[in-house]
Amino acid sequence: MKEEGRVVDKFEGIVSARSTTIDPEILRNYLDLDLLVEPHYLSLQGTSMATPHVAGACALILQYMKERGLDYGKQTPFIVKEVLIKSAVDLGYDKYSQGYGLINIENAFKYLDEEKEHLVALAKRKTIEKETKDEILKTIGLTALTTATSAVVLALVSELLKGVKEKKTVSREEVRKALRLLILESARKARELREKYEKGEISREEYLKQLEQVQKLLDEAEKLLKDLE
């Protein structure tokens, strides 16, 4: 796929944090990157070529944050990711092809300067989410997380923190209630997906892909609820 010299290939240069979300999340140039014009160097392509560019972009953002005196503590990695995706350039493709778009460092620096208060609030929120997640894991007795379990726990955190601005103690009954709501919501999403597919709004491939994710979430939520009953 080409547009104004930009190409989004089937092997996009991507950064994706977890498989339960849109993949890719963000893009980086990687096609035919010339290392040096010399017989001993090669022109290579692939996501392995994109990875060092993303790492370099993260390093530049960290350096800029240091120079500006911006300290987000343990949430710094999350903030760097947030800045990368929110400052990316939209290439005009659908979100499943390009995620948030193409990395742009200049935009990232501007975002850091213009969204300081938002990023501080976001870092605080992530800290509360982490503390709540730990409470949930302790309540349900989980020490190891699978991909499916992680997705359920994240959904539980979101549900339990609705309208909450501070850390809260999580009871077994609250977790059970949140799991029941999650099961109902997953079933509703599955029905919506089927309706969209039957109306031709999404392809069969996309329908099956999203349905699989919803079903895994549903199965894991039901399993956890059964263990807590």
N, C-alpha and C positions, 0 to 999 in steps of 0.2 A: 504494500500500500504506500503510495507516494503522495505528497502534498507540499508544494513549494520547497522542494529539495529535501524534505524530511521523509524518512522511511520508518514505518513500524513493521518489522518483520515477524515471522512466526517464532523467532528466537530473540524476543525483545530483551534489551539490556534493562533488567528490572531489579527493584528492591521490594520484597514482599515479606511482611513480618509473620504472617500466619496464613495457613491454607483455608481458614474459614471465612476470609474476607475476599474482596475483589483481588484478582491476581492477573496482571501486575498492579502494583500500587503507584509506581513511578518509573519513568524511563530515563535512560542515559545513552548518549551516543556511543556506538560501538562498532559500526560497520566500517571495515577497511581502514583501521587506524594505522597510519604509518609511524613506526617507531623512529626510524631515522633513514634518510636516503643514503644507504650504503649497502654494498653487497652482502654484508654479514648480518643485516637486519631484515625482518620480515613484516609484511602487511597482513595483519590477523583480524579475525572477527569472531564474535560470540559474546555471551554474557560474561565470560572471564575477562574480556577486555573492558566491559562496562564497570565491573566491580571496583577496580582501583580508582576509576574516575569518581565513583560515588564515595569511596573512602576519602579521596582527596577533597571532595566537596565538604564532607563532614569535618575534616581537619580545618578547613578554611573557616567554617562556621564557628567551630570551637575557639579558634584564634580570635575571631571577630568578637565573640561573646566575652572573651577574657579582656580584650582591649577596651570594651565598653563597660566592663565591670558587671556583667550580667551573670549571676550565679543562681542556678536552679537546683543545686545540690544533687541528690540521688536521682532526680527526674531529668537531669541533663540529657541523657540518651533519648528519652521520649521527646523532649523539646526540640532536639536537633532533627529528629524525624518529622515532627510537626512542622517545623520551618521548611524543611525540604519539600514536603508534599503541598503545603499551602502556598508556596511561592513558585511552584512549577508552572510552566507555560502550557496552556491547553493547545493541543495540536489539531483539535477538531474531530478526533476519533471518539467512538463510544468508550465508556469507562472500562469495559472489559478488554479493550485493546491497548489503552494507554494509561489506565489508572488516573492519577491526577495530572499527568503530563510529563514534560521534559524538564529536568533540573535546570535552574537558572540561579547562579550564585549572586548576581547583582540584586535580583528580586529577593533572595533570601536575606541579604543584609538589610534591605529596606524593610522587610517584614519584621526583623528583629527590632529595628528602631521604632517602627510605627505601632507595633502590637505588644509593647512591654507589659502593660497592665494585664492584657489578656493572657499572655504567656505565664505571668506570675500566678494568676488565678488558676490557670490550667495545671501548672505544676503542683499547686496546693491540692487541687481536685484529684490528681493522679495519686498523690500521697494518701489521701483519704480512701481512694479505691483500693490501693495496695493493702492498707490496714484492714479494710472491710473484707477483702479477699482472704487474708490470713485468718480472720475471725470465722469465715465460712468454712474454710478447710479444717479448722480446729473443731468446729461444730459437727461437721459430717465425718470427721475422722479420716480425711484423705492426706496422704503424705506424698504420693506420686500421681502425676497428672498425665493422662493421654491427651491427644489432640481433641477428641470429643469431649472429655471431661473439662478441659480448659475452656472450651467454648461455652459449656453449661455454666461454669463458675463465673465467667465474664458476664454472662446474661443475668445471673443471680445478683452480681454486684450492681449492675445497672438497675435492676428492679428494686433492690433493697435501698438504694441511695436516691430514689426518686423523691425530690423535695427535701433532701437531707444535705446539709452543708458541713457537718462535722462527723468525726468517727462515731460509730455506734456499735453497741454490743449486739451480737446476732444470736437469737435463740433458735432452737430446733424447730419450733412451731413457725417462726418467720421464714426459715429456709423451706419448710414443707409447703407453706402457702405460696412462696415465690416459685417453687418448682411446679406446683399445680398451674399457676398462671402461665409459666413458660411452656408447659405441655399444651395448654389450650391455644396459646399464641402460635406454636409450631404447627399445630393441626390446621389453624386458620391460614397460615402461610402456604401450607401444602395445597389447600383448596384453591387459594388465589393463583398459585403457580399453574395448577391444572387448567383453571379458567383462562388464563393468559395464553397457555399453549393451545387450547381448543379454539380460541379466537384468532390464532395465528400471530399473536403479539410477540411471542418468543419462539425460537427454533426448538426442535426436539432435543438437539444437543444441549442447548442452554437450559431447557426445562429439566432434563435428567441430571445435569450437573448441579443445579440449585436444589432440586428435590433431594438428591443424595445428601447434601449438606444439612438440609432441614431434618431429614429422617435420622441422621446420626445424632443430631442435637436432641430430637424427640426420644430416641431410644435410650440415650444416656440419662436424660432427665427422668424418665420413667424408672430406670434402674436405681438411680440415687434416691428417688422418692420411696421406692419399695424398701430400700435398705433403712430408711429413716422411720418407716411406719412401725 
